[in-house]
Amino acid sequence: MAELTLTSFVTLDGVMQAPGGPGEDRSDGFDYGGWAAPYVDEGMGEFVSEVFGRAGAFLFGRRTYEIFAGYWPEHDEAGDPVAGGLNRLPKYVASASLKEPPAWGPVTVLDGEHLQGEIVRVKDVLEGELQVHGSGRLAQWLLARDLVDEINLLVFPVVLGAGRRLFPTGGLPTAYELTASRTTPAGTAIHTYRPTGRASFGTVG
């Protein structure tokens, strides 16, 4: 049985929208796309390669799938674990409206109206990790239903003051255990968390 893992790039103020480039996602008038680029370094690359080395399959929201499908087939460099995994491993797209996804290796559309059951079924037949990368709205949906087994949070040393956040107001109060942590030379803090249940409360002192 696979575990569902979420890997997300976020700013210090929690923004996850469009880290990779200016045109990646301009929804809601977002003009700060590409904010992660100045901090990409060897340490970040090593971690991302480790994550992709554990992948058994990938789960995407529709928008992220279409972005990746337009990029990665044209950047299939030999020996690149990211390109190799994305281009060859099974991919699942969560969507209530998508019928014919852009061709990109083995891909299956999961019915967005019955998504929770579909994800449980997929996890049951896979080994390794069912990985979610990007896919902001899908990530929030999964977190709100306790479907994420592990989060890799890459926190970049930049504040934007605008943009879609990974943890919106109204999310479930959830406690996490820190299982690993490192910092890249460029100052990105990488933390791995596993949920331990509902958040608890008390009085300090």
Backbone as a chain_set.jsonl record, in Angstrom:
{"seq": "MAELTLTSFVTLDGVMQAPGGPGEDRSDGFDYGGWAAPYVDEGMGEFVSEVFGRAGAFLFGRRTYEIFAGYWPEHDEAGDPVAGGLNRLPKYVASASLKEPPAWGPVTVLDGEHLQGEIVRVKDVLEGELQVHGSGRLAQWLLARDLVDEINLLVFPVVLGAGRRLFPTGGLPTAYELTASRTTPAGTAIHTYRPTGRASFGTVG", "coords": {"N": [[0.85, -1.2, 0.0], [0.532, 2.207, -0.809], [1.863, 5.336, 0.459], [0.459, 8.583, 0.774], [2.06, 11.429, -0.13], [2.923, 14.84, 0.251], [4.581, 17.425, -1.345], [5.642, 20.657, -1.02], [6.435, 23.95, -2.041], [6.907, 26.859, -0.236], [6.592, 30.328, 0.722], [7.952, 32.471, 3.336], [5.697, 33.677, 4.381], [3.806, 31.808, 3.807], [2.866, 31.478, 1.156], [2.162, 29.582, -1.719], [1.809, 29.766, -4.397], [2.691, 29.585, -7.799], [5.669, 29.103, -7.813], [7.592, 28.499, -9.728], [7.849, 30.105, -12.09], [7.214, 33.222, -13.894], [4.896, 33.066, -15.55], [3.5, 30.912, -14.629], [1.199, 30.71, -12.937], [-1.126, 33.006, -12.915], [-3.487, 33.546, -11.692], [-6.085, 35.326, -9.963], [-4.774, 37.727, -10.174], [-2.059, 37.445, -9.572], [1.25, 38.474, -9.434], [3.816, 37.671, -8.875], [5.142, 35.402, -9.716], [7.617, 32.81, -9.922], [9.19, 33.093, -7.699], [10.758, 31.264, -6.315], [13.027, 30.803, -7.796], [15.52, 32.317, -7.352], [16.642, 30.912, -5.254], [17.261, 28.341, -5.83], [19.412, 25.677, -5.48], [22.248, 23.434, -5.028], [21.74, 21.941, -2.721], [18.932, 21.993, -2.487], [18.311, 20.694, -4.871], [19.354, 18.126, -4.378], [17.656, 17.216, -2.345], [15.133, 17.204, -3.626], [15.629, 15.298, -5.607], [15.934, 13.035, -4.004], [13.312, 12.778, -3.012], [11.811, 12.268, -5.381], [12.946, 9.865, -6.041], [11.641, 8.062, -4.432], [9.143, 7.775, -5.422], [6.125, 6.166, -6.452], [3.991, 6.715, -7.983], [2.141, 9.553, -9.278], [-0.003, 12.186, -8.188], [-2.078, 14.676, -9.373], [-3.593, 17.961, -9.483], [-5.794, 19.361, -11.947], [-4.77, 21.728, -13.245], [-2.009, 21.819, -12.546], [-1.189, 19.391, -13.632], [-1.518, 19.906, -16.392], [0.359, 21.961, -16.75], [2.788, 20.63, -16.102], [2.712, 18.569, -18.007], [3.128, 19.97, -20.303], [5.733, 20.69, -20.103], [7.694, 18.756, -19.011], [7.964, 16.455, -20.796], [9.557, 17.522, -22.783], [11.952, 17.88, -21.571], [13.465, 15.623, -20.925], [15.955, 14.481, -19.67], [18.67, 12.224, -19.676], [19.254, 10.206, -16.86], [18.181, 12.005, -15.051], [16.416, 12.067, -12.157], [14.005, 13.34, -11.58], [12.761, 14.102, -14.055], [12.759, 11.54, -15.199], [11.098, 10.043, -13.452], [8.651, 11.5, -13.568], [8.006, 11.361, -16.294], [7.655, 8.652, -16.801], [6.418, 7.116, -14.754], [3.19, 6.039, -13.388], [0.478, 8.362, -13.609], [-2.018, 10.299, -12.015], [-4.922, 12.236, -12.32], [-6.868, 14.502, -10.63], [-10.058, 15.433, -11.233], [-13.226, 16.849, -11.954], [-14.155, 17.514, -14.395], [-12.376, 17.076, -16.501], [-11.887, 15.16, -19.367], [-10.324, 14.198, -21.5], [-7.19, 14.074, -20.946], [-4.116, 15.875, -21.628], [-1.796, 14.013, -23.534], [0.601, 12.129, -21.85], [2.531, 9.877, -21.084], [1.579, 7.072, -18.956], [-1.594, 7.808, -17.822], [-4.356, 8.511, -15.686], [-7.603, 9.675, -15.176], [-9.12, 10.7, -12.239], [-12.29, 10.585, -10.843], [-13.6, 13.546, -9.845], [-15.875, 13.891, -8.318], [-16.08, 11.704, -6.727], [-13.759, 11.54, -5.289], [-12.345, 10.969, -2.899], [-12.762, 8.226, -2.312], [-11.69, 7.167, -4.663], [-8.977, 7.853, -4.422], [-8.209, 6.371, -2.155], [-8.544, 3.807, -3.208], [-6.57, 3.806, -5.234], [-4.23, 4.071, -3.682], [-4.25, 1.623, -2.405], [-3.435, -0.2, -4.339], [-0.915, 0.493, -5.101], [2.696, 0.69, -4.676], [5.372, 2.19, -2.736], [5.432, 5.739, -2.888], [2.574, 7.754, -3.352], [2.702, 10.625, -4.855], [2.184, 14.11, -4.399], [2.732, 17.085, -6.019], [3.011, 20.58, -6.056], [-0.115, 21.682, -7.201], [-2.134, 23.231, -5.725], [-4.909, 23.692, -4.86], [-5.881, 21.087, -4.792], [-4.11, 20.014, -2.891], [-4.929, 21.403, -0.581], [-7.518, 20.38, -0.353], [-6.998, 17.674, 0.14], [-5.6, 17.829, 2.586], [-7.598, 18.815, 4.238], [-9.129, 16.604, 4.58], [-7.712, 14.733, 5.921], [-6.046, 13.066, 4.389], [-3.396, 13.075, 3.767], [-0.325, 11.586, 4.298], [2.265, 12.38, 4.793], [4.178, 15.382, 4.835], [6.367, 17.285, 2.916], [7.875, 20.208, 3.427], [9.141, 22.933, 1.918], [10.575, 25.786, 2.823], [11.028, 28.945, 1.736], [13.286, 31.745, 1.911], [11.706, 34.298, 1.668], [9.256, 36.87, 1.534], [6.03, 37.598, 0.337], [3.457, 38.729, 0.596], [1.126, 38.404, -0.809], [-0.957, 36.13, -2.654], [-1.868, 32.636, -3.199], [-2.214, 30.556, -0.401], [-0.833, 27.675, 1.235], [-1.961, 26.674, 3.604], [-4.98, 27.59, 4.279], [-7.242, 29.938, 5.894], [-9.526, 28.409, 8.076], [-8.825, 25.763, 7.863], [-8.317, 22.336, 9.03], [-7.567, 21.997, 12.492], [-4.58, 20.628, 13.137], [-2.109, 18.468, 14.484], [1.409, 17.912, 14.103], [4.266, 15.782, 13.675], [7.685, 16.43, 13.59], [9.882, 14.913, 11.445], [12.212, 15.055, 9.994], [14.796, 17.391, 9.071], [16.484, 20.011, 7.362], [18.77, 22.484, 6.032], [19.318, 24.412, 3.147], [22.21, 25.682, 1.301], [21.405, 28.163, 0.213], [19.557, 29.037, 1.984], [17.022, 27.913, 2.223], [14.683, 26.289, 4.209], [14.043, 22.966, 4.91], [11.563, 20.86, 5.842], [10.197, 17.866, 7.113], [7.128, 16.465, 7.854], [4.828, 14.497, 9.769], [1.4, 13.812, 10.246], [-0.17, 13.739, 13.46], [-2.629, 13.723, 14.584], [-5.537, 15.528, 15.85], [-5.007, 18.95, 16.751], [-3.917, 19.928, 20.02], [-4.639, 21.824, 23.031], [-3.658, 24.206, 25.547], [-2.527, 25.867, 28.556], [0.193, 27.976, 28.662], [2.853, 27.773, 30.944]], "CA": [[0.0, 0.0, 0.0], [1.311, 3.438, -0.921], [1.553, 6.492, 1.296], [0.262, 9.819, 0.017], [2.965, 12.454, 0.368], [2.759, 16.162, -0.357], [5.77, 18.262, -1.342], [5.182, 21.997, -1.357], [7.317, 25.106, -1.885], [6.157, 27.984, 0.333], [7.345, 31.482, 1.212], [7.868, 32.631, 4.787], [4.316, 33.996, 4.75], [2.925, 30.697, 3.477], [2.377, 31.472, -0.225], [2.659, 28.466, -2.518], [1.405, 29.984, -5.78], [3.612, 29.89, -8.901], [7.079, 29.268, -7.448], [8.536, 28.151, -10.777], [8.035, 31.031, -13.19], [6.246, 34.325, -13.942], [3.651, 32.729, -16.221], [3.002, 29.626, -14.149], [-0.172, 30.824, -12.427], [-1.425, 34.417, -12.664], [-4.865, 33.677, -11.221], [-6.339, 36.333, -8.935], [-3.867, 38.857, -10.369], [-0.764, 37.193, -8.926], [2.326, 38.984, -10.293], [5.122, 37.365, -8.283], [5.56, 34.053, -10.093], [9.055, 32.586, -10.068], [9.875, 33.556, -6.485], [11.707, 30.262, -5.812], [14.191, 30.682, -8.679], [16.801, 32.798, -6.807], [17.107, 30.082, -4.143], [17.533, 26.983, -6.293], [20.823, 25.37, -5.322], [22.561, 22.012, -5.01], [21.069, 21.311, -1.594], [17.534, 21.796, -2.856], [18.283, 19.662, -5.913], [19.577, 16.818, -3.767], [16.448, 16.796, -1.634], [14.081, 16.907, -4.602], [15.977, 14.02, -6.233], [15.604, 11.989, -3.032], [11.863, 12.618, -2.977], [11.351, 11.613, -6.598], [13.437, 8.495, -6.027], [10.717, 7.226, -3.664], [7.812, 7.84, -6.039], [5.528, 5.043, -7.165], [3.045, 7.339, -8.906], [1.909, 10.956, -8.972], [-1.378, 12.677, -8.187], [-2.079, 16.094, -9.706], [-4.768, 18.696, -9.877], [-5.825, 19.536, -13.405], [-3.9, 22.802, -13.726], [-0.612, 21.422, -12.421], [-0.931, 18.347, -14.625], [-1.365, 20.504, -17.718], [1.639, 22.677, -16.769], [3.866, 19.649, -16.135], [2.653, 17.83, -19.266], [3.655, 20.834, -21.345], [7.156, 20.979, -19.867], [8.629, 17.671, -18.731], [8.321, 15.602, -21.934], [10.597, 18.187, -23.582], [13.161, 18.011, -20.754], [13.678, 14.253, -20.451], [17.391, 14.269, -19.711], [19.093, 10.923, -19.165], [19.774, 10.217, -15.504], [17.492, 12.966, -14.198], [15.36, 11.312, -11.469], [12.734, 14.06, -11.629], [12.185, 13.9, -15.386], [12.538, 10.119, -15.415], [9.91, 9.624, -12.725], [7.448, 12.155, -14.077], [7.684, 10.961, -17.659], [7.443, 7.217, -16.961], [5.571, 6.501, -13.739], [1.749, 6.336, -13.531], [0.0, 9.675, -13.169], [-3.454, 10.395, -11.775], [-5.38, 13.625, -12.324], [-8.146, 14.679, -9.946], [-10.852, 16.435, -11.954], [-14.628, 16.531, -12.2], [-14.542, 17.937, -15.741], [-11.413, 16.672, -17.529], [-12.192, 13.87, -19.993], [-9.203, 13.777, -22.331], [-6.006, 14.806, -20.503], [-2.997, 15.895, -22.571], [-1.037, 12.763, -23.496], [1.896, 12.21, -21.155], [2.762, 8.6, -20.443], [0.371, 6.466, -18.375], [-2.354, 8.786, -17.043], [-5.726, 8.15, -15.384], [-8.382, 10.738, -14.554], [-9.929, 10.282, -11.103], [-13.558, 11.316, -10.792], [-13.568, 14.526, -8.778], [-17.069, 13.797, -7.481], [-15.898, 10.559, -5.825], [-12.307, 11.549, -5.258], [-11.767, 10.349, -1.707], [-12.752, 6.784, -2.53], [-10.765, 6.869, -5.75], [-7.609, 7.942, -3.909], [-8.006, 5.201, -1.293], [-8.392, 2.653, -4.103], [-5.258, 3.895, -5.886], [-3.212, 3.78, -2.669], [-4.288, 0.193, -2.087], [-2.812, -1.033, -5.38], [0.418, 0.996, -5.407], [3.799, 0.61, -3.723], [6.125, 3.437, -2.684], [4.672, 6.928, -2.523], [1.716, 8.489, -4.281], [3.221, 11.956, -4.546], [1.522, 15.325, -4.87], [3.639, 18.227, -6.158], [2.2, 21.724, -6.473], [-1.538, 21.324, -7.102], [-2.521, 23.901, -4.494], [-6.286, 23.448, -4.403], [-5.955, 19.671, -4.455], [-3.398, 19.841, -1.629], [-5.799, 21.882, 0.494], [-8.627, 19.425, -0.255], [-6.47, 16.462, 0.771], [-5.292, 18.133, 3.979], [-8.853, 18.999, 4.962], [-9.769, 15.292, 4.768], [-6.739, 13.85, 6.588], [-5.584, 12.063, 3.432], [-1.953, 13.223, 3.553], [0.453, 10.829, 5.28], [3.532, 13.059, 5.086], [4.37, 16.651, 4.135], [7.686, 17.886, 2.758], [7.637, 21.639, 3.314], [10.345, 23.696, 1.611], [10.25, 27.164, 3.183], [12.009, 29.812, 1.099], [13.465, 32.985, 2.678], [11.141, 35.445, 0.973], [7.873, 37.216, 1.889], [5.366, 38.218, -0.815], [2.307, 39.525, 1.0], [-0.039, 38.117, -1.65], [-0.89, 34.833, -3.31], [-2.572, 31.516, -2.581], [-1.442, 29.922, 0.663], [-1.062, 26.248, 1.394], [-2.86, 26.457, 4.736], [-5.902, 28.723, 4.308], [-8.114, 30.079, 7.057], [-10.61, 27.431, 8.087], [-8.329, 24.401, 7.772], [-8.45, 21.523, 10.229], [-6.483, 22.106, 13.472], [-3.886, 19.34, 13.082], [-0.762, 18.415, 15.051], [2.365, 17.186, 13.275], [5.567, 15.404, 14.218], [8.806, 16.708, 12.703], [10.665, 13.699, 11.301], [13.508, 15.363, 9.378], [14.962, 18.816, 8.814], [17.795, 20.435, 6.857], [18.779, 23.82, 5.432], [20.178, 24.475, 1.968], [23.128, 26.822, 1.332], [20.71, 29.407, -0.129], [18.707, 29.437, 3.094], [15.71, 27.269, 2.24], [14.524, 25.31, 5.284], [13.268, 21.826, 4.428], [11.044, 20.119, 6.986], [9.29, 16.76, 6.814], [6.18, 16.309, 8.953], [3.77, 13.487, 9.701], [0.297, 14.196, 11.135], [-0.339, 12.887, 14.636], [-3.999, 13.826, 15.076], [-6.025, 16.876, 16.053], [-4.208, 19.817, 17.611], [-4.359, 20.041, 21.407], [-4.494, 23.189, 23.53], [-3.468, 24.314, 26.987], [-2.058, 27.155, 29.024], [1.642, 28.019, 28.834], [3.233, 28.162, 32.291]], "C": [[0.877, 1.239, 0.0], [0.929, 4.433, 0.16], [1.382, 7.705, 0.392], [1.127, 10.902, 0.644], [2.796, 13.736, -0.441], [4.065, 16.928, -0.234], [5.385, 19.641, -1.843], [6.277, 23.023, -1.104], [6.476, 26.252, -1.335], [7.112, 29.106, 0.722], [7.235, 31.55, 2.73], [6.46, 32.995, 5.244], [3.318, 32.996, 4.164], [2.412, 30.606, 2.065], [3.001, 30.312, -0.989], [2.44, 28.68, -4.019], [2.59, 30.298, -6.687], [5.059, 30.074, -8.474], [8.027, 29.178, -8.637], [8.762, 29.158, -11.878], [6.946, 32.078, -13.251], [4.904, 33.96, -14.567], [2.992, 31.471, -15.709], [1.548, 29.684, -13.688], [-0.428, 32.285, -12.048], [-2.841, 34.624, -12.121], [-4.953, 34.615, -10.036], [-5.33, 37.478, -8.983], [-2.497, 38.677, -9.747], [0.378, 37.544, -9.874], [3.719, 38.588, -9.832], [5.613, 35.963, -8.621], [7.058, 33.956, -10.313], [9.85, 32.947, -8.841], [10.871, 32.548, -5.934], [13.023, 30.259, -6.584], [15.498, 31.188, -8.064], [17.413, 31.886, -5.742], [17.369, 28.633, -4.542], [19.031, 26.725, -6.208], [21.008, 23.859, -5.234], [21.831, 21.294, -3.874], [19.608, 21.041, -1.867], [17.409, 20.696, -3.9], [18.469, 18.267, -5.354], [18.32, 16.321, -3.071], [15.35, 16.4, -2.615], [14.36, 15.575, -5.293], [15.666, 12.853, -5.305], [14.106, 11.713, -3.006], [11.383, 11.859, -4.202], [11.838, 10.179, -6.692], [12.541, 7.538, -5.268], [9.339, 7.117, -4.312], [7.403, 6.507, -6.656], [4.55, 5.522, -8.217], [2.841, 8.77, -8.443], [0.422, 11.281, -9.065], [-1.343, 14.188, -8.384], [-3.502, 16.654, -9.731], [-4.681, 18.967, -11.369], [-4.815, 20.573, -13.89], [-2.435, 22.408, -13.666], [-0.273, 20.33, -13.426], [-0.681, 18.956, -16.003], [-0.056, 21.28, -17.835], [2.793, 21.692, -16.913], [3.902, 18.91, -17.472], [3.18, 18.656, -20.432], [5.151, 21.084, -21.23], [8.033, 19.731, -19.84], [8.906, 16.74, -19.905], [9.427, 16.199, -22.807], [11.908, 18.339, -22.819], [13.508, 16.667, -20.119], [15.155, 13.888, -20.552], [17.76, 12.938, -19.068], [19.678, 11.072, -17.762], [19.116, 11.197, -14.567], [16.345, 12.242, -13.496], [14.007, 12.008, -11.498], [12.049, 13.817, -12.969], [11.863, 12.437, -15.624], [11.285, 9.629, -14.718], [8.645, 10.202, -13.322], [7.045, 11.637, -15.449], [7.283, 9.493, -17.777], [6.507, 6.57, -15.944], [4.091, 6.845, -13.962], [1.394, 7.7, -12.947], [-1.515, 9.631, -13.055], [-3.813, 11.872, -11.683], [-6.752, 13.686, -11.667], [-8.933, 15.781, -10.649], [-12.277, 15.946, -12.138], [-15.034, 16.817, -13.642], [-13.614, 17.434, -16.841], [-11.759, 15.283, -18.064], [-11.013, 13.326, -20.785], [-7.96, 14.563, -21.919], [-4.94, 14.831, -21.588], [-2.156, 14.627, -22.423], [0.314, 12.98, -22.832], [2.104, 10.912, -20.384], [1.479, 8.022, -19.889], [-0.369, 7.442, -17.467], [-3.798, 8.319, -16.89], [-6.41, 9.339, -14.726], [-9.219, 10.132, -13.436], [-11.146, 11.182, -11.011], [-13.564, 12.255, -9.585], [-14.77, 14.464, -7.848], [-16.986, 12.64, -6.485], [-14.415, 10.409, -5.487], [-11.733, 10.812, -4.054], [-11.696, 8.825, -1.858], [-11.785, 6.365, -3.616], [-9.318, 6.878, -5.259], [-7.287, 6.75, -3.011], [-7.782, 3.952, -2.148], [-7.017, 2.647, -4.761], [-4.148, 3.552, -4.899], [-3.13, 2.286, -2.376], [-3.521, -0.65, -3.094], [-1.393, -0.602, -5.71], [1.414, 0.631, -4.316], [4.557, 1.932, -3.756], [5.248, 4.591, -2.251], [3.797, 7.387, -3.683], [1.966, 9.958, -3.98], [2.393, 13.056, -5.194], [2.557, 16.434, -4.881], [2.827, 19.41, -6.681], [0.732, 21.453, -6.173], [-2.174, 21.908, -5.844], [-3.917, 23.589, -3.998], [-6.488, 21.981, -4.033], [-5.271, 19.417, -3.12], [-4.265, 20.275, -0.454], [-6.96, 20.916, 0.719], [-8.173, 18.165, 0.468], [-6.188, 16.687, 2.254], [-6.564, 18.247, 4.81], [-9.554, 17.686, 5.258], [-8.822, 14.268, 5.379], [-6.233, 12.75, 5.66], [-4.079, 12.098, 3.201], [-1.196, 12.512, 4.675], [1.742, 11.536, 5.679], [3.635, 14.33, 4.237], [5.856, 16.996, 4.103], [7.474, 19.369, 2.478], [8.972, 22.346, 3.094], [10.008, 25.176, 1.788], [11.362, 28.083, 2.688], [12.086, 31.154, 1.83], [13.004, 34.228, 1.927], [9.695, 35.623, 1.429], [7.25, 37.968, 0.716], [4.181, 39.089, -0.431], [1.068, 39.329, 0.163], [0.152, 36.747, -2.256], [-1.611, 33.754, -2.532], [-1.667, 30.822, -1.569], [-1.791, 28.445, 0.792], [-2.078, 25.973, 2.492], [-3.794, 27.663, 4.863], [-6.632, 28.798, 5.637], [-9.254, 29.068, 6.955], [-10.152, 25.999, 7.935], [-8.505, 23.646, 9.087], [-7.294, 21.785, 11.195], [-5.801, 20.74, 13.619], [-2.501, 19.464, 13.685], [0.132, 17.555, 14.161], [3.62, 16.862, 14.075], [6.639, 15.72, 13.182], [9.689, 15.467, 12.636], [12.029, 13.92, 10.65], [13.575, 16.853, 9.091], [16.365, 19.078, 8.297], [17.652, 21.839, 6.283], [19.73, 23.826, 4.257], [21.129, 25.664, 2.078], [22.462, 28.159, 1.039], [19.73, 29.849, 0.947], [17.305, 28.877, 3.099], [15.682, 26.211, 3.345], [13.582, 24.206, 4.807], [12.86, 20.988, 5.632], [10.108, 19.017, 6.493], [8.444, 16.496, 8.05], [5.23, 15.148, 8.681], [2.659, 13.881, 10.666], [0.16, 13.207, 12.286], [-1.755, 12.967, 15.214], [-4.414, 15.285, 15.204], [-5.098, 17.648, 16.973], [-4.791, 19.837, 19.019], [-4.007, 21.423, 21.936], [-4.336, 23.179, 25.034], [-3.016, 25.706, 27.344], [-0.554, 27.084, 29.264], [1.967, 28.509, 30.24], [2.236, 27.75, 33.343]], "O": [[1.862, 1.305, 0.736], [-0.174, 4.389, 0.706], [2.067, 7.842, -0.622], [0.948, 11.252, 1.811], [2.559, 13.709, -1.649], [4.6, 17.068, 0.866], [4.866, 19.787, -2.95], [6.963, 22.974, -0.083], [5.439, 26.584, -1.908], [8.284, 28.87, 1.014], [6.502, 30.77, 3.337], [6.067, 32.666, 6.363], [2.13, 33.296, 4.041], [1.591, 29.737, 1.776], [4.209, 30.085, -0.919], [2.852, 27.845, -4.824], [3.398, 31.174, -6.38], [5.636, 31.125, -8.753], [9.137, 29.709, -8.585], [9.785, 29.083, -12.559], [5.856, 31.862, -12.72], [3.873, 34.492, -14.156], [2.016, 31.005, -16.296], [0.756, 28.8, -14.016], [0.002, 32.742, -10.989], [-3.337, 35.75, -12.094], [-4.039, 34.699, -9.216], [-5.06, 38.121, -7.969], [-1.834, 39.664, -9.425], [0.476, 36.997, -10.973], [4.708, 39.114, -10.343], [6.419, 35.398, -7.882], [7.69, 34.883, -10.819], [11.069, 33.097, -8.92], [11.75, 32.924, -5.159], [14.031, 29.764, -6.08], [16.524, 30.53, -8.242], [18.572, 32.064, -5.367], [17.664, 27.795, -3.69], [19.828, 27.461, -6.792], [20.046, 23.098, -5.35], [21.36, 20.17, -4.047], [19.095, 19.978, -1.518], [16.507, 19.862, -3.824], [17.816, 17.325, -5.802], [17.958, 15.15, -3.188], [14.708, 15.364, -2.442], [13.434, 14.802, -5.54], [15.195, 11.807, -5.751], [13.68, 10.558, -2.981], [10.622, 10.899, -4.073], [11.206, 9.357, -7.355], [12.657, 6.324, -5.434], [8.463, 6.429, -3.788], [8.204, 5.817, -7.288], [4.302, 4.842, -9.213], [3.298, 9.162, -7.369], [-0.307, 10.736, -9.894], [-0.659, 14.899, -7.647], [-4.473, 15.934, -9.964], [-3.622, 18.819, -11.978], [-4.083, 20.321, -14.847], [-1.693, 22.632, -14.622], [0.811, 20.339, -14.01], [0.258, 18.567, -16.697], [0.576, 21.27, -18.891], [3.677, 21.889, -17.747], [4.977, 18.651, -18.014], [3.628, 18.102, -21.436], [5.768, 21.626, -22.147], [9.018, 19.657, -20.575], [10.033, 16.256, -20.007], [10.147, 15.469, -23.488], [12.877, 18.87, -23.36], [13.806, 16.588, -18.927], [15.557, 13.094, -21.403], [17.213, 12.575, -18.027], [20.497, 11.957, -17.511], [19.455, 11.228, -13.384], [15.389, 11.837, -14.156], [12.971, 11.346, -11.447], [10.899, 13.38, -13.016], [10.817, 12.115, -16.188], [10.493, 8.89, -15.303], [7.675, 9.48, -13.556], [5.855, 11.492, -15.73], [6.636, 9.115, -18.754], [5.867, 5.565, -16.255], [3.774, 7.821, -14.642], [1.942, 8.125, -11.93], [-2.203, 9.019, -13.872], [-3.106, 12.658, -11.053], [-7.684, 13.005, -12.093], [-8.512, 16.938, -10.654], [-12.511, 14.776, -12.44], [-16.117, 16.421, -14.075], [-14.019, 17.37, -18.002], [-11.907, 14.338, -17.29], [-10.735, 12.128, -20.744], [-7.695, 15.621, -22.488], [-4.863, 13.902, -22.392], [-1.841, 14.217, -21.306], [1.069, 13.882, -23.194], [1.878, 10.857, -19.175], [0.392, 8.43, -20.3], [0.173, 7.861, -16.444], [-4.395, 7.799, -17.833], [-5.852, 9.946, -13.813], [-9.944, 9.162, -13.655], [-11.032, 12.405, -11.093], [-13.537, 11.803, -8.44], [-14.698, 14.933, -6.712], [-17.738, 12.603, -5.511], [-13.889, 9.298, -5.41], [-10.734, 10.104, -4.183], [-10.668, 8.218, -1.559], [-11.132, 5.327, -3.507], [-8.526, 6.014, -5.635], [-6.198, 6.184, -3.103], [-6.919, 3.132, -1.835], [-6.368, 1.603, -4.838], [-3.221, 2.819, -5.243], [-2.047, 1.756, -2.127], [-3.007, -1.711, -2.741], [-0.725, -1.254, -6.513], [1.038, 0.308, -3.189], [4.404, 2.711, -4.696], [4.417, 4.447, -1.355], [4.224, 7.404, -4.838], [1.497, 10.478, -2.967], [1.966, 12.96, -6.344], [3.195, 16.698, -3.862], [2.052, 19.27, -7.627], [0.368, 21.056, -5.066], [-2.69, 21.173, -5.001], [-4.093, 23.253, -2.827], [-7.187, 21.672, -3.068], [-5.802, 18.675, -2.293], [-4.324, 19.581, 0.562], [-7.342, 20.664, 1.862], [-8.893, 17.647, 1.322], [-6.501, 15.833, 3.084], [-6.595, 17.818, 5.963], [-10.467, 17.639, 6.083], [-9.101, 13.069, 5.356], [-6.016, 11.621, 6.1], [-3.543, 11.234, 2.507], [-1.401, 12.8, 5.854], [2.256, 11.319, 6.777], [3.232, 14.348, 3.074], [6.523, 16.999, 5.138], [6.959, 19.743, 1.424], [9.83, 22.357, 3.977], [9.252, 25.747, 1.002], [12.496, 28.009, 3.16], [11.071, 31.651, 2.316], [13.807, 35.1, 1.592], [8.994, 34.643, 1.68], [7.87, 38.875, 0.161], [3.93, 40.101, -1.086], [0.059, 40.001, 0.382], [1.275, 36.254, -2.365], [-1.93, 33.926, -1.355], [-0.502, 30.539, -1.85], [-2.909, 28.028, 0.491], [-2.96, 25.13, 2.327], [-3.431, 28.656, 5.494], [-6.639, 27.84, 6.409], [-9.863, 28.895, 5.9], [-10.984, 25.092, 7.882], [-8.804, 24.24, 10.122], [-6.141, 21.796, 10.765], [-6.389, 19.807, 14.166], [-1.794, 20.44, 13.436], [-0.327, 16.593, 13.545], [3.984, 17.568, 15.016], [6.517, 15.324, 12.023], [10.193, 15.014, 13.663], [12.906, 13.062, 10.747], [12.549, 17.504, 8.893], [17.325, 18.446, 8.739], [16.539, 22.321, 6.074], [20.838, 23.299, 4.357], [20.879, 26.57, 2.873], [22.897, 29.188, 1.556], [19.135, 30.921, 0.839], [16.472, 29.311, 3.893], [16.553, 25.344, 3.405], [12.468, 24.476, 4.358], [13.711, 20.469, 6.355], [9.325, 19.223, 5.565], [8.967, 16.324, 9.151], [4.878, 14.856, 7.538], [2.946, 14.251, 11.804], [0.346, 12.003, 12.115], [-2.041, 12.337, 16.233], [-3.717, 16.176, 14.72], [-4.478, 17.074, 17.868], [-6.008, 19.772, 19.195], [-3.171, 22.117, 21.357], [-4.811, 22.271, 25.717], [-3.11, 26.625, 26.531], [-0.086, 26.215, 29.999], [1.436, 29.525, 30.688], [2.44, 28.02, 34.526]]}, "num_chains": 1, "name": "protein.A"}
